[in-house]
Amino acid sequence: MTSNNDLYQAIESAEIALKRQKLKQAKLLPLALLLFFAVVFVIATIYKSRYPSLAYLCAFAEAAMVGALADWFAVVALFRRPLGLPIPHTAIVPRNKMRIADSLGSFIQSNFLSPERIVGKLREFNPALKIAAWLNQKENVRHAANLLVRMLSYSLNTLHDGRLLVFLKSNMLAELQRIDISKFSGHVLESLTQNGRHHHVLNEVLHELDKILGRIETQETLAEVAAHEISFLKYMALDKVASKYLSEKMLAAVQKELRAMQENPQHHLRLQFDGYIAQFIERLKHDAEFKQRGDVIKNELLSHPALGEYIETLWRQLLTWLHSDLHRVDSTIRANIVTLAATLGKKLQENVEIQQWINAQIENAAPPVIEEYRETIGVFISDQVKTWDEQYMVERIELNIGTDLQFIRVSGTLVGGLVGLIIYVAAGYLV
């Protein structure tokens, strides 16, 4: 990080030095013009009595010098006091730093951070297509995966600290301690049974029971149990016949009832089952006895040392596996990241509808975010400018617009000379 900052500072210093050189060179041209017309004015003034036509050149040179000096004064007055003299309304930039800072922040806020402008630029930019194109570049995906792996590796190194493990374990146990097991179970069961979801499970159970009761093995087992219960009939050789008859009748009656329950949503046994579930949920959520039982089970579980050891072991094993995988050349995590990114990029580039959806989401999300933070950004820019040293501010502005201002001085010199010549000619005709 330090090397990057040094690099950025070196680049910025080089750019500033280049701008200073360009500004210094740009100032030579208007100065040279001023000196040139000063020499021309002196020569024309000396010889105009001998050569009357030089009066025109004298007028042009005189006006050009006036224009050059006037524009020099105007340009210098923007940044400092000309010749150090306390002339009113000079050194405009440093004297109005606060107002300029507020105006700059307000200008950027109003003109650059308006939701309409930014959404329009986003629409032109087509972010979804740009993301897809970026992800389709293997080199980009590889760099992104390597960066993410390095970040994960660094994070894992910090997570190995024993103090963090103690903190996590204590907080996890504290959070578990606050959970009302009985009430939580009631809410979970209520969610699972909402809108009759549990009837799908009940139907499967009834169907499986019907299949089990229809098997020969079940019938034979039940017949044996019945024969054992009516063993007193074996002396009349009726025990097997009677047990088979009874088991068949019992199974047939049970299967009939099970099928009726499957076919009839309003079957009385179904309704009784729903009532029992609802009653059980209410007891879980509100019954003090259930709550007490849940707290006993929870406290026994949380106080057991094996739980803390299990959490610690699980955490260390997870970190060890992740750390080992991230440092392998054939890292599974890195390979999955690359594959996922490449697949996502390809599918996103092929699917225009998803591109439109992503762009629409970004365009819809941007305006409220911009509205929320645009004023903050404007104030931030204003505050930053206000913290600048006056000399620093003057130098930065002058370096960025000073070269153009020197060409204004050149134009002022030439236009001033031309205007002076026109006035001199017009005055001659009037006289």
Disulfide bonds with the S-S distance in Angstrom:
none
